[in-house]
Amino acid sequence: MYTDKAGESRFRFKAKNGEVIATSEGYKTKASCLNGVDSVRKNAPGAEVVKKD
């Protein structure tokens, strides 16, 4: 997770080789962003989540 220039929270999913394979929309709150991450994780079990501020 990270905060973009507009102040919105976003997340990226990266492959093991570091390539970005998915990006999220901007979320107004970190809680909403985490809900988005949780939704994807439910459909991709075993995915690692790394928080980057």
mmJSON file of the N, C-alpha and C atoms, coordinates in Angstrom:
{"data_MODEL":{"atom_site":{
"group_PDB":["ATOM","ATOM","ATOM","ATOM","ATOM","ATOM","ATOM","ATOM","ATOM","ATOM","ATOM","ATOM","ATOM","ATOM","ATOM","ATOM","ATOM","ATOM","ATOM","ATOM","ATOM","ATOM","ATOM","ATOM","ATOM","ATOM","ATOM","ATOM","ATOM","ATOM","ATOM","ATOM","ATOM","ATOM","ATOM","ATOM","ATOM","ATOM","ATOM","ATOM","ATOM","ATOM","ATOM","ATOM","ATOM","ATOM","ATOM","ATOM","ATOM","ATOM","ATOM","ATOM","ATOM","ATOM","ATOM","ATOM","ATOM","ATOM","ATOM","ATOM","ATOM","ATOM","ATOM","ATOM","ATOM","ATOM","ATOM","ATOM","ATOM","ATOM","ATOM","ATOM","ATOM","ATOM","ATOM","ATOM","ATOM","ATOM","ATOM","ATOM","ATOM","ATOM","ATOM","ATOM","ATOM","ATOM","ATOM","ATOM","ATOM","ATOM","ATOM","ATOM","ATOM","ATOM","ATOM","ATOM","ATOM","ATOM","ATOM","ATOM","ATOM","ATOM","ATOM","ATOM","ATOM","ATOM","ATOM","ATOM","ATOM","ATOM","ATOM","ATOM","ATOM","ATOM","ATOM","ATOM","ATOM","ATOM","ATOM","ATOM","ATOM","ATOM","ATOM","ATOM","ATOM","ATOM","ATOM","ATOM","ATOM","ATOM","ATOM","ATOM","ATOM","ATOM","ATOM","ATOM","ATOM","ATOM","ATOM","ATOM","ATOM","ATOM","ATOM","ATOM","ATOM","ATOM","ATOM","ATOM","ATOM","ATOM","ATOM","ATOM","ATOM","ATOM","ATOM","ATOM","ATOM","ATOM","ATOM"],
"id":[1,2,3,4,5,6,7,8,9,10,11,12,13,14,15,16,17,18,19,20,21,22,23,24,25,26,27,28,29,30,31,32,33,34,35,36,37,38,39,40,41,42,43,44,45,46,47,48,49,50,51,52,53,54,55,56,57,58,59,60,61,62,63,64,65,66,67,68,69,70,71,72,73,74,75,76,77,78,79,80,81,82,83,84,85,86,87,88,89,90,91,92,93,94,95,96,97,98,99,100,101,102,103,104,105,106,107,108,109,110,111,112,113,114,115,116,117,118,119,120,121,122,123,124,125,126,127,128,129,130,131,132,133,134,135,136,137,138,139,140,141,142,143,144,145,146,147,148,149,150,151,152,153,154,155,156,157,158,159],
"type_symbol":["N","C","C","N","C","C","N","C","C","N","C","C","N","C","C","N","C","C","N","C","C","N","C","C","N","C","C","N","C","C","N","C","C","N","C","C","N","C","C","N","C","C","N","C","C","N","C","C","N","C","C","N","C","C","N","C","C","N","C","C","N","C","C","N","C","C","N","C","C","N","C","C","N","C","C","N","C","C","N","C","C","N","C","C","N","C","C","N","C","C","N","C","C","N","C","C","N","C","C","N","C","C","N","C","C","N","C","C","N","C","C","N","C","C","N","C","C","N","C","C","N","C","C","N","C","C","N","C","C","N","C","C","N","C","C","N","C","C","N","C","C","N","C","C","N","C","C","N","C","C","N","C","C","N","C","C","N","C","C"],
"label_atom_id":["N","CA","C","N","CA","C","N","CA","C","N","CA","C","N","CA","C","N","CA","C","N","CA","C","N","CA","C","N","CA","C","N","CA","C","N","CA","C","N","CA","C","N","CA","C","N","CA","C","N","CA","C","N","CA","C","N","CA","C","N","CA","C","N","CA","C","N","CA","C","N","CA","C","N","CA","C","N","CA","C","N","CA","C","N","CA","C","N","CA","C","N","CA","C","N","CA","C","N","CA","C","N","CA","C","N","CA","C","N","CA","C","N","CA","C","N","CA","C","N","CA","C","N","CA","C","N","CA","C","N","CA","C","N","CA","C","N","CA","C","N","CA","C","N","CA","C","N","CA","C","N","CA","C","N","CA","C","N","CA","C","N","CA","C","N","CA","C","N","CA","C","N","CA","C","N","CA","C","N","CA","C","N","CA","C"],
"label_alt_id":[null,null,null,null,null,null,null,null,null,null,null,null,null,null,null,null,null,null,null,null,null,null,null,null,null,null,null,null,null,null,null,null,null,null,null,null,null,null,null,null,null,null,null,null,null,null,null,null,null,null,null,null,null,null,null,null,null,null,null,null,null,null,null,null,null,null,null,null,null,null,null,null,null,null,null,null,null,null,null,null,null,null,null,null,null,null,null,null,null,null,null,null,null,null,null,null,null,null,null,null,null,null,null,null,null,null,null,null,null,null,null,null,null,null,null,null,null,null,null,null,null,null,null,null,null,null,null,null,null,null,null,null,null,null,null,null,null,null,null,null,null,null,null,null,null,null,null,null,null,null,null,null,null,null,null,null,null,null,null],
"label_comp_id":["MET","MET","MET","TYR","TYR","TYR","THR","THR","THR","ASP","ASP","ASP","LYS","LYS","LYS","ALA","ALA","ALA","GLY","GLY","GLY","GLU","GLU","GLU","SER","SER","SER","ARG","ARG","ARG","PHE","PHE","PHE","ARG","ARG","ARG","PHE","PHE","PHE","LYS","LYS","LYS","ALA","ALA","ALA","LYS","LYS","LYS","ASN","ASN","ASN","GLY","GLY","GLY","GLU","GLU","GLU","VAL","VAL","VAL","ILE","ILE","ILE","ALA","ALA","ALA","THR","THR","THR","SER","SER","SER","GLU","GLU","GLU","GLY","GLY","GLY","TYR","TYR","TYR","LYS","LYS","LYS","THR","THR","THR","LYS","LYS","LYS","ALA","ALA","ALA","SER","SER","SER","CYS","CYS","CYS","LEU","LEU","LEU","ASN","ASN","ASN","GLY","GLY","GLY","VAL","VAL","VAL","ASP","ASP","ASP","SER","SER","SER","VAL","VAL","VAL","ARG","ARG","ARG","LYS","LYS","LYS","ASN","ASN","ASN","ALA","ALA","ALA","PRO","PRO","PRO","GLY","GLY","GLY","ALA","ALA","ALA","GLU","GLU","GLU","VAL","VAL","VAL","VAL","VAL","VAL","LYS","LYS","LYS","LYS","LYS","LYS","ASP","ASP","ASP"],
"label_asym_id":["A","A","A","A","A","A","A","A","A","A","A","A","A","A","A","A","A","A","A","A","A","A","A","A","A","A","A","A","A","A","A","A","A","A","A","A","A","A","A","A","A","A","A","A","A","A","A","A","A","A","A","A","A","A","A","A","A","A","A","A","A","A","A","A","A","A","A","A","A","A","A","A","A","A","A","A","A","A","A","A","A","A","A","A","A","A","A","A","A","A","A","A","A","A","A","A","A","A","A","A","A","A","A","A","A","A","A","A","A","A","A","A","A","A","A","A","A","A","A","A","A","A","A","A","A","A","A","A","A","A","A","A","A","A","A","A","A","A","A","A","A","A","A","A","A","A","A","A","A","A","A","A","A","A","A","A","A","A","A"],
"label_entity_id":["1","1","1","1","1","1","1","1","1","1","1","1","1","1","1","1","1","1","1","1","1","1","1","1","1","1","1","1","1","1","1","1","1","1","1","1","1","1","1","1","1","1","1","1","1","1","1","1","1","1","1","1","1","1","1","1","1","1","1","1","1","1","1","1","1","1","1","1","1","1","1","1","1","1","1","1","1","1","1","1","1","1","1","1","1","1","1","1","1","1","1","1","1","1","1","1","1","1","1","1","1","1","1","1","1","1","1","1","1","1","1","1","1","1","1","1","1","1","1","1","1","1","1","1","1","1","1","1","1","1","1","1","1","1","1","1","1","1","1","1","1","1","1","1","1","1","1","1","1","1","1","1","1","1","1","1","1","1","1"],
"label_seq_id":[1,1,1,2,2,2,3,3,3,4,4,4,5,5,5,6,6,6,7,7,7,8,8,8,9,9,9,10,10,10,11,11,11,12,12,12,13,13,13,14,14,14,15,15,15,16,16,16,17,17,17,18,18,18,19,19,19,20,20,20,21,21,21,22,22,22,23,23,23,24,24,24,25,25,25,26,26,26,27,27,27,28,28,28,29,29,29,30,30,30,31,31,31,32,32,32,33,33,33,34,34,34,35,35,35,36,36,36,37,37,37,38,38,38,39,39,39,40,40,40,41,41,41,42,42,42,43,43,43,44,44,44,45,45,45,46,46,46,47,47,47,48,48,48,49,49,49,50,50,50,51,51,51,52,52,52,53,53,53],
"pdbx_PDB_ins_code":[null,null,null,null,null,null,null,null,null,null,null,null,null,null,null,null,null,null,null,null,null,null,null,null,null,null,null,null,null,null,null,null,null,null,null,null,null,null,null,null,null,null,null,null,null,null,null,null,null,null,null,null,null,null,null,null,null,null,null,null,null,null,null,null,null,null,null,null,null,null,null,null,null,null,null,null,null,null,null,null,null,null,null,null,null,null,null,null,null,null,null,null,null,null,null,null,null,null,null,null,null,null,null,null,null,null,null,null,null,null,null,null,null,null,null,null,null,null,null,null,null,null,null,null,null,null,null,null,null,null,null,null,null,null,null,null,null,null,null,null,null,null,null,null,null,null,null,null,null,null,null,null,null,null,null,null,null,null,null],
"Cartn_x":[0.837,0.0,0.882,0.362,1.076,0.065,0.496,-0.347,0.131,-0.801,-0.426,-0.363,-0.026,0.131,-1.167,-2.303,-3.608,-4.045,-3.214,-3.538,-4.415,-4.613,-5.426,-4.54,-5.117,-4.404,-4.589,-3.526,-3.547,-2.716,-2.918,-2.068,-1.662,-0.547,-0.035,0.228,0.051,0.471,1.623,2.687,3.875,4.129,4.655,5.081,6.409,6.82,8.089,9.278,9.19,10.291,10.249,9.282,9.187,8.286,7.811,6.941,5.568,5.057,3.717,2.707,1.834,0.844,-0.575,-0.768,-2.089,-1.929,-2.762,-2.792,-4.238,-4.414,-5.767,-6.176,-7.446,-7.952,-7.52,-7.731,-7.437,-8.582,-8.248,-9.237,-9.088,-10.19,-10.169,-9.58,-9.749,-9.238,-8.364,-7.447,-6.61,-7.46,-8.514,-9.398,-10.064,-10.505,-11.122,-10.111,-8.886,-7.83,-7.55,-7.475,-7.254,-8.397,-9.622,-10.755,-10.559,-10.027,-9.73,-8.666,-7.618,-6.564,-7.151,-7.96,-8.571,-9.431,-10.147,-10.989,-10.156,-9.041,-8.17,-7.514,-7.092,-6.428,-7.348,-8.634,-9.587,-9.627,-9.359,-9.369,-7.978,-6.96,-5.573,-4.889,-5.306,-4.721,-3.209,-2.539,-1.089,-0.347,-1.073,-0.416,0.163,1.387,2.038,1.64,1.365,1.035,2.143,2.696,3.757,3.275,3.309,2.878,4.076,3.921,4.998,4.463,5.046,4.585,5.524],
"Cartn_y":[-1.173,0.0,1.236,2.269,3.537,4.66,5.878,7.051,7.771,8.037,8.705,10.221,10.942,12.396,13.11,12.49,13.08,12.779,12.019,11.684,10.457,9.718,8.504,7.283,6.284,5.027,4.099,3.424,2.491,1.265,0.194,-0.981,-1.519,-2.246,-2.923,-4.373,-5.239,-6.628,-6.855,-7.466,-7.73,-9.223,-9.644,-11.028,-11.227,-12.469,-12.76,-12.07,-11.799,-11.135,-9.616,-9.107,-7.675,-6.918,-7.584,-6.924,-6.66,-5.434,-5.097,-5.796,-6.588,-7.329,-6.819,-5.969,-5.385,-4.113,-3.13,-1.894,-1.585,-0.908,-0.598,0.807,1.064,2.424,3.171,4.473,5.241,5.126,4.957,4.866,6.081,6.612,7.795,7.494,6.255,5.893,4.646,4.513,3.316,2.087,2.265,1.136,0.604,1.488,1.054,0.34,0.844,0.209,-1.193,-1.324,-2.643,-3.596,-3.084,-3.923,-4.427,-3.57,-3.987,-5.068,-4.893,-5.907,-7.221,-7.148,-8.358,-9.074,-8.317,-8.912,-9.694,-9.118,-9.809,-11.016,-10.857,-11.968,-13.17,-12.93,-14.037,-14.851,-14.173,-14.841,-15.269,-14.936,-15.32,-15.742,-16.873,-17.302,-17.486,-17.123,-17.26,-16.037,-15.017,-13.81,-13.032,-12.563,-11.772,-10.315,-9.634,-8.213,-7.463,-6.436,-5.629,-4.193,-3.577,-2.193,-1.283,-0.307,0.626,2.037,2.79,4.167,5.173],
"Cartn_z":[0.0,0.0,0.0,-0.638,-0.634,-0.816,-0.533,-0.721,-1.972,-2.891,-4.139,-3.946,-4.996,-4.92,-4.57,-4.87,-4.559,-3.128,-2.384,-1.007,-0.855,-1.946,-1.886,-1.659,-1.017,-0.77,-1.958,-2.338,-3.466,-3.11,-3.875,-3.704,-5.057,-5.063,-6.257,-5.893,-6.86,-6.698,-7.655,-7.123,-7.923,-8.001,-9.149,-9.337,-8.61,-8.478,-7.791,-8.442,-9.741,-10.438,-10.28,-9.5,-9.243,-10.194,-11.229,-12.202,-11.586,-11.77,-11.286,-12.186,-11.567,-12.347,-12.124,-11.109,-10.868,-10.05,-10.34,-9.568,-9.206,-8.1,-7.644,-8.049,-7.861,-7.954,-6.698,-6.644,-5.444,-4.454,-3.191,-2.115,-1.211,-0.743,0.125,1.495,1.972,3.297,3.205,4.167,4.229,4.508,5.326,5.643,4.384,3.51,2.252,1.369,1.362,0.58,1.114,2.43,3.029,2.703,2.635,2.233,0.81,-0.066,-1.432,-1.471,-0.666,-0.573,-0.068,0.986,1.548,0.52,-0.28,-1.317,-2.321,-2.739,-3.69,-3.026,-1.785,-1.08,-0.93,-0.741,-0.627,-1.914,-3.028,-4.324,-4.774,-3.989,-4.295,-3.005,-2.431,-1.157,-1.267,-0.21,-0.178,-0.671,-1.136,-1.621,-0.447,-0.597,0.443,0.282,1.387,1.364,2.078,1.414,1.99,2.04,3.222,3.382,3.171,2.274,1.967,2.137,3.07,3.305,2.73],
"occupancy":[1.0,1.0,1.0,1.0,1.0,1.0,1.0,1.0,1.0,1.0,1.0,1.0,1.0,1.0,1.0,1.0,1.0,1.0,1.0,1.0,1.0,1.0,1.0,1.0,1.0,1.0,1.0,1.0,1.0,1.0,1.0,1.0,1.0,1.0,1.0,1.0,1.0,1.0,1.0,1.0,1.0,1.0,1.0,1.0,1.0,1.0,1.0,1.0,1.0,1.0,1.0,1.0,1.0,1.0,1.0,1.0,1.0,1.0,1.0,1.0,1.0,1.0,1.0,1.0,1.0,1.0,1.0,1.0,1.0,1.0,1.0,1.0,1.0,1.0,1.0,1.0,1.0,1.0,1.0,1.0,1.0,1.0,1.0,1.0,1.0,1.0,1.0,1.0,1.0,1.0,1.0,1.0,1.0,1.0,1.0,1.0,1.0,1.0,1.0,1.0,1.0,1.0,1.0,1.0,1.0,1.0,1.0,1.0,1.0,1.0,1.0,1.0,1.0,1.0,1.0,1.0,1.0,1.0,1.0,1.0,1.0,1.0,1.0,1.0,1.0,1.0,1.0,1.0,1.0,1.0,1.0,1.0,1.0,1.0,1.0,1.0,1.0,1.0,1.0,1.0,1.0,1.0,1.0,1.0,1.0,1.0,1.0,1.0,1.0,1.0,1.0,1.0,1.0,1.0,1.0,1.0,1.0,1.0,1.0],
"B_iso_or_equiv":[0.0,0.0,0.0,0.0,0.0,0.0,0.0,0.0,0.0,0.0,0.0,0.0,0.0,0.0,0.0,0.0,0.0,0.0,0.0,0.0,0.0,0.0,0.0,0.0,0.0,0.0,0.0,0.0,0.0,0.0,0.0,0.0,0.0,0.0,0.0,0.0,0.0,0.0,0.0,0.0,0.0,0.0,0.0,0.0,0.0,0.0,0.0,0.0,0.0,0.0,0.0,0.0,0.0,0.0,0.0,0.0,0.0,0.0,0.0,0.0,0.0,0.0,0.0,0.0,0.0,0.0,0.0,0.0,0.0,0.0,0.0,0.0,0.0,0.0,0.0,0.0,0.0,0.0,0.0,0.0,0.0,0.0,0.0,0.0,0.0,0.0,0.0,0.0,0.0,0.0,0.0,0.0,0.0,0.0,0.0,0.0,0.0,0.0,0.0,0.0,0.0,0.0,0.0,0.0,0.0,0.0,0.0,0.0,0.0,0.0,0.0,0.0,0.0,0.0,0.0,0.0,0.0,0.0,0.0,0.0,0.0,0.0,0.0,0.0,0.0,0.0,0.0,0.0,0.0,0.0,0.0,0.0,0.0,0.0,0.0,0.0,0.0,0.0,0.0,0.0,0.0,0.0,0.0,0.0,0.0,0.0,0.0,0.0,0.0,0.0,0.0,0.0,0.0,0.0,0.0,0.0,0.0,0.0,0.0],
"pdbx_formal_charge":[null,null,null,null,null,null,null,null,null,null,null,null,null,null,null,null,null,null,null,null,null,null,null,null,null,null,null,null,null,null,null,null,null,null,null,null,null,null,null,null,null,null,null,null,null,null,null,null,null,null,null,null,null,null,null,null,null,null,null,null,null,null,null,null,null,null,null,null,null,null,null,null,null,null,null,null,null,null,null,null,null,null,null,null,null,null,null,null,null,null,null,null,null,null,null,null,null,null,null,null,null,null,null,null,null,null,null,null,null,null,null,null,null,null,null,null,null,null,null,null,null,null,null,null,null,null,null,null,null,null,null,null,null,null,null,null,null,null,null,null,null,null,null,null,null,null,null,null,null,null,null,null,null,null,null,null,null,null,null],
"auth_seq_id":[1,1,1,2,2,2,3,3,3,4,4,4,5,5,5,6,6,6,7,7,7,8,8,8,9,9,9,10,10,10,11,11,11,12,12,12,13,13,13,14,14,14,15,15,15,16,16,16,17,17,17,18,18,18,19,19,19,20,20,20,21,21,21,22,22,22,23,23,23,24,24,24,25,25,25,26,26,26,27,27,27,28,28,28,29,29,29,30,30,30,31,31,31,32,32,32,33,33,33,34,34,34,35,35,35,36,36,36,37,37,37,38,38,38,39,39,39,40,40,40,41,41,41,42,42,42,43,43,43,44,44,44,45,45,45,46,46,46,47,47,47,48,48,48,49,49,49,50,50,50,51,51,51,52,52,52,53,53,53],
"auth_comp_id":["MET","MET","MET","TYR","TYR","TYR","THR","THR","THR","ASP","ASP","ASP","LYS","LYS","LYS","ALA","ALA","ALA","GLY","GLY","GLY","GLU","GLU","GLU","SER","SER","SER","ARG","ARG","ARG","PHE","PHE","PHE","ARG","ARG","ARG","PHE","PHE","PHE","LYS","LYS","LYS","ALA","ALA","ALA","LYS","LYS","LYS","ASN","ASN","ASN","GLY","GLY","GLY","GLU","GLU","GLU","VAL","VAL","VAL","ILE","ILE","ILE","ALA","ALA","ALA","THR","THR","THR","SER","SER","SER","GLU","GLU","GLU","GLY","GLY","GLY","TYR","TYR","TYR","LYS","LYS","LYS","THR","THR","THR","LYS","LYS","LYS","ALA","ALA","ALA","SER","SER","SER","CYS","CYS","CYS","LEU","LEU","LEU","ASN","ASN","ASN","GLY","GLY","GLY","VAL","VAL","VAL","ASP","ASP","ASP","SER","SER","SER","VAL","VAL","VAL","ARG","ARG","ARG","LYS","LYS","LYS","ASN","ASN","ASN","ALA","ALA","ALA","PRO","PRO","PRO","GLY","GLY","GLY","ALA","ALA","ALA","GLU","GLU","GLU","VAL","VAL","VAL","VAL","VAL","VAL","LYS","LYS","LYS","LYS","LYS","LYS","ASP","ASP","ASP"],
"auth_asym_id":["A","A","A","A","A","A","A","A","A","A","A","A","A","A","A","A","A","A","A","A","A","A","A","A","A","A","A","A","A","A","A","A","A","A","A","A","A","A","A","A","A","A","A","A","A","A","A","A","A","A","A","A","A","A","A","A","A","A","A","A","A","A","A","A","A","A","A","A","A","A","A","A","A","A","A","A","A","A","A","A","A","A","A","A","A","A","A","A","A","A","A","A","A","A","A","A","A","A","A","A","A","A","A","A","A","A","A","A","A","A","A","A","A","A","A","A","A","A","A","A","A","A","A","A","A","A","A","A","A","A","A","A","A","A","A","A","A","A","A","A","A","A","A","A","A","A","A","A","A","A","A","A","A","A","A","A","A","A","A"],
"auth_atom_id":["N","CA","C","N","CA","C","N","CA","C","N","CA","C","N","CA","C","N","CA","C","N","CA","C","N","CA","C","N","CA","C","N","CA","C","N","CA","C","N","CA","C","N","CA","C","N","CA","C","N","CA","C","N","CA","C","N","CA","C","N","CA","C","N","CA","C","N","CA","C","N","CA","C","N","CA","C","N","CA","C","N","CA","C","N","CA","C","N","CA","C","N","CA","C","N","CA","C","N","CA","C","N","CA","C","N","CA","C","N","CA","C","N","CA","C","N","CA","C","N","CA","C","N","CA","C","N","CA","C","N","CA","C","N","CA","C","N","CA","C","N","CA","C","N","CA","C","N","CA","C","N","CA","C","N","CA","C","N","CA","C","N","CA","C","N","CA","C","N","CA","C","N","CA","C","N","CA","C","N","CA","C","N","CA","C"],
"pdbx_PDB_model_num":[1,1,1,1,1,1,1,1,1,1,1,1,1,1,1,1,1,1,1,1,1,1,1,1,1,1,1,1,1,1,1,1,1,1,1,1,1,1,1,1,1,1,1,1,1,1,1,1,1,1,1,1,1,1,1,1,1,1,1,1,1,1,1,1,1,1,1,1,1,1,1,1,1,1,1,1,1,1,1,1,1,1,1,1,1,1,1,1,1,1,1,1,1,1,1,1,1,1,1,1,1,1,1,1,1,1,1,1,1,1,1,1,1,1,1,1,1,1,1,1,1,1,1,1,1,1,1,1,1,1,1,1,1,1,1,1,1,1,1,1,1,1,1,1,1,1,1,1,1,1,1,1,1,1,1,1,1,1,1]
}}}
